Amino acid sequence: MGKRVALVLAGCGVFDGSEIHEASAALVHLSRGGAEVKIFAPNIEQRDVVNHLKGSPTEEKRNVLVESARLARGDIQDLAELKASEFDAVIFPGGFGVAKNLCSWAVDGKNCTVNEHVNSTLQAFHSAKKPIGLCCISPVLAAKVFPGCEVTVGQDKNVDGRFPDAETASAIAELGCKHICKNVNESHVDKANKIVTTCAFMCKAPLHEIFDGIGTMVQEVLKLA
């Protein structure tokens, strides 16, 4: 029987929601792994709405759950309804929506607050010793909620200009967590906390390498489940 996995989205679109390629890659790898997936998102207003053609904010107001439904093809539930007891694992794709909607990292960095339902979801899976998969910027959620955990967001230096957000690793360390340097096609497993992370688009890399890295994260999550 396939593992039951919850996938948590943060909207639709890299600059104000979930990174679409990361969400899709996770879903493809979960499908290939025989997992039964249900998708969730918090029923809250987005912090901002970005015109992805111009890269600038607009005056629009959008709802995270409604926008996430685009990625979920309409089959989605309010994160408040997620029960960890009904799943074997949870996965969070990345995208700026994680840092804007699921927490306030985009504004407050390591001093951010985490959305109450995101926090309770992470705590519930962790308490039940069920694996948590995170990619791109979403490992900062674990760093904030679980001091002392191990995560990766890629490299801690901007190696060859491929890791422009390498300072995130320093902020993670300042939270009392251990940052593990990994390449884009790799993931890191914190066995003690059952947290699996991969850098995805935190690295400037070809799409297939990001897809493969997310695949290693999904595979490790399913092994732990």
CORKA-V33395 format. One record per pair of residues at least 6 apart in sequence whose C-alpha atoms are under 6 Angstrom apart, sorted by sequence separation. I is the first residue (numbers start at 1). J is the second residue. If there is no record, write none. Layout:
((I	J) (I	J))
This chain:
((11	17) (12	18) (13	19) (50	56) (51	57) (99	105) (100	106) (158	164) (189	195) (10	17) (11	18) (13	20) (50	57) (69	76) (99	106) (105	112) (189	196) (10	18) (49	57) (50	58) (104	112) (158	166) (188	196) (9	18) (49	58) (104	113) (157	166) (188	197) (103	113) (156	166) (169	179) (187	197) (200	210) (103	114) (155	166) (187	198) (103	115) (102	115) (156	169) (184	199) (46	62) (184	200) (45	62) (46	63) (45	63) (46	64) (44	63) (45	64) (44	64) (196	217) (43	65) (42	65) (41	65) (185	209) (155	181) (150	177) (152	179) (154	181) (185	212) (186	213) (148	176) (149	177) (150	178) (151	179) (152	180) (154	182) (185	213) (147	176) (148	177) (150	179) (154	183) (184	213) (147	177) (187	217) (4	35) (6	37) (8	39) (2	34) (3	35) (4	36) (5	37) (6	38) (7	39) (8	40) (9	41) (2	35) (3	36) (4	37) (6	39) (8	41) (16	49) (43	78) (40	76) (42	78) (39	76) (40	77) (41	78) (42	79) (80	117) (40	78) (41	79) (40	79) (150	190) (163	203) (84	125) (89	130) (91	132) (94	135) (162	203) (89	131) (90	132) (91	133) (92	134) (93	135) (94	136) (162	204) (89	132) (91	134) (94	137) (94	138) (152	197) (154	199) (151	197) (153	199) (11	64) (47	100) (10	64) (47	101) (12	67) (46	101) (11	67) (12	68) (11	68) (110	171) (133	195) (135	197) (131	194) (132	195) (133	196) (134	197) (135	198) (136	199) (131	195) (133	197) (135	199) (136	200) (136	201) (136	202) (23	93) (22	93) (19	94) (18	94) (19	95) (18	95) (17	95) (17	96) (18	97) (16	96) (17	97) (14	95) (15	96) (16	97) (5	87) (14	96) (4	87) (5	88) (7	90) (4	88) (5	89) (6	90) (7	91) (8	92) (5	90) (7	92) (10	97) (10	98) (131	221) (88	225) (25	211) (29	215))
